[in-house]
Amino acid sequence: MFKLTKCNSEWSTSAQTIKWVERDSSDRIKHIHDSNPKVGFSLAMDPYGNQYQTEPITEIINDEGGVIHFKIKDVEYKLFLTDYFKNIYLQFEGEITED
């Protein structure tokens, strides 16, 4: 399960499948990647169902430890590769505490 959150917002969405969409200069799909996001790629969540897709990535801030932190135009996202990584990340950042 993947979880995408907007930084500084309560908004989030989850998906079973994600793909990274690479487009050409005419905005046509050039290639669809399973992993390795890059600047210029868009994130497609549940690409074969009720899809949510971001605009192209303008900056990858961090891509390690089960969390991909990236920006598009004026929105910043964190993609958690599993809910387990989200909880660990938030504990590390001091946003939640263990019981």
C-alpha positions in Angstrom: 0.0 0.0 0.0 1.3 3.4 -1.0 0.3 6.6 0.7 0.7 10.1 -0.8 0.4 13.2 1.5 0.7 16.9 0.7 3.1 18.5 3.1 1.5 21.1 5.5 -1.9 19.7 4.7 -4.3 17.0 6.0 -4.8 15.8 2.4 -3.7 12.2 1.5 -4.6 9.4 -0.8 -3.7 5.7 -0.9 -3.1 3.2 -3.7 -2.2 -0.4 -4.3 -0.2 0.4 -7.4 1.9 3.4 -8.5 3.7 4.2 -11.8 6.0 7.0 -12.8 4.9 8.6 -16.1 7.5 10.1 -18.5 6.2 12.4 -21.2 7.8 13.9 -24.3 7.9 17.5 -25.2 4.4 17.2 -26.8 3.0 15.9 -23.4 2.5 12.4 -24.9 3.4 9.4 -22.7 6.9 8.4 -23.7 7.4 5.6 -21.1 5.8 4.3 -17.9 8.3 3.3 -15.1 7.7 1.1 -12.1 10.4 2.8 -10.0 13.1 5.4 -10.0 11.3 8.7 -10.1 13.0 11.6 -11.9 12.4 15.3 -12.4 9.9 15.7 -15.1 8.0 12.4 -14.3 4.4 12.4 -12.9 3.2 10.1 -10.2 0.2 8.0 -11.2 -1.5 6.2 -8.3 -3.7 3.2 -9.2 -3.0 3.9 -12.9 -5.5 1.3 -14.1 -8.5 2.3 -11.8 -9.6 5.4 -10.0 -6.4 7.3 -10.8 -4.8 10.2 -9.1 -1.9 11.8 -11.0 0.4 14.6 -10.0 1.8 17.2 -12.3 5.5 16.7 -13.4 8.0 16.6 -10.6 10.2 19.8 -10.4 12.5 18.7 -7.6 13.2 15.4 -5.7 14.1 16.5 -2.1 14.8 13.1 -0.7 14.4 9.5 -1.9 15.5 7.1 0.8 14.2 5.1 3.8 10.9 4.2 2.2 9.8 7.9 1.7 10.0 9.9 -1.5 9.8 13.6 -0.8 9.3 15.7 -3.9 7.8 19.0 -5.3 5.7 19.9 -8.2 5.2 23.6 -9.1 3.9 24.9 -5.8 3.0 21.7 -4.0 5.2 19.5 -1.9 4.5 15.8 -1.4 5.7 12.8 0.6 5.1 9.4 -0.9 5.3 6.6 1.8 6.0 3.3 0.2 4.1 1.6 3.1 2.1 2.8 6.1 4.9 1.2 8.2 7.5 3.6 6.8 5.1 6.5 7.4 4.8 5.7 11.1 8.6 5.4 11.4 9.2 8.6 9.5 6.7 10.6 11.6 8.3 9.2 14.9 11.7 10.3 13.6 10.4 13.7 12.8 8.7 14.0 16.2 5.2 14.3 14.8 3.9 11.2 16.7 5.1 9.4 19.7 5.0 5.7 20.6 2.4 4.5 23.2 
